[in-house]
Amino acid sequence: MYSTTSSSSTPSIARLVEFVRQYRDRHGFSPSDRDMARGLGLERSWCSRVARAAVARGLLVNDPFVARSWRLPAATTTNSSKTPSKRRTR
């Protein structure tokens, strides 16, 4: 199991990483930015900033060109193959 109690993790980052793990386990796909903000009770812009900090610390992975691609680096969820790979259009 992936630990969210890394020494390089702030409480906000740890909450976000745990939320992503639980969301993927429960729904079978990754949360959107809006889902994360609502689930954590944060503003979308602040949630995005925390998520980018988690990516910089190696606690989350995200493909900026794929919708709902937030995941743990070593995803251990059983439903990880159900992650949609819809490309964003511009």
N, C-alpha and C positions, 0 to 999 in steps of 0.2 A: 504494500500500500504506500502511496505517496504521502510524504509528510509535509504539512503546511507550516511547521514550526521551525523553519530554517532560521539561522541566526541573521540572515540578510533580509528577513521579512518583517514588515511593519504590521500592526494589527489590521489595518485596512486591506493590505495585500493578502494577508492570511485569510481574512473573511471572504475576499473575492475568489481566491483560489478554491477554498472550500465550497463556495456557492457554485462555481463552475463544475466541480466534481459531482456534487449532489444533483445539480440540474441534469447533467449528462446521464447519470445513473437513473434518474427518475423518468426523463423524457426520451432518452435514446438519441438525442442530438444536442448540439451546443447551444447555449443561450445567445441571443442577440445583445447588442449593447443596451438596448432598451430593457430587455428582460433582466439584465444584471442590475441596472439602475433601480428598477422597480423592486426587485427581490432584496436589494440591500438598503433601500430607502435613501439612495443618494441621487444627486443631480447627474444627468447623463454626462456632462462635461467632466465632472469630478471622477465619476466611475471610469471614464475613458482614460483619464490621467493615471489612475491607480492601476488599470489594466496594462497600460504601456510600461509602468514601472515594474510590474510583475514580469512582463516579457523581457525587459532589460536585465532582470535578475535571474532569468532562466526558469521561472516558476510557472509561466504560461507560454503557450505557443499560439500564434495567430497568423493566418495568411490574409493579408489586407485585401486581396482580390477575390476571396471566397467568403460568401455570407455565412454567418454562424460557424466560424472555424475556431473559436476559442476552445482550447483543450490543454490538458496537462502534458508536459513533455514526454512522459512515459505513461500514457493513458492506459489505465488498467480496467476501464469500464468494459462490461460485456457487450455493450451496444455500440461500441466505437465504429463499427462498420456501417451504421445507419446514418452517419453524418452526411447531410446533403452537400453536394459540391456544385452549387449553383454559382456561376460567375456573375459578378455585379456588372451591370451595364452602365455606361456613362453617357 
